[in-house]
Amino acid sequence: MRRLENYADLAALLPAYYAGYGDWRSLFRELDRASKVTAETVQQAAIRYFTPLNRTTAYLATETRAGALSDTTGGQQ
């Protein structure tokens, strides 16, 4: 994991895992689990969860589009 590049990072994560999970060893168990993830596992999860039914679309309205947006939505944003 990128957050474990030096001992200072490890020293910061150990108490966070102790506080969050009640055991500092949870950090190392999580690292073990993460190292077992394969490209195939990620692909299977993507196929399973990234479906049209699970899709959420968001539109970002800038100030220049805000006026046009309020015209099309009846003033609601």
Secondary structure, 3 states (H helix, E strand, C coil): CHHHCCHHHHHHHHHHHHHHHCCCCHHHHHHHHHHCCCHHHHHHHHHHHCCHHHCCCCCCCCHHHHHHHHHHCCCCC
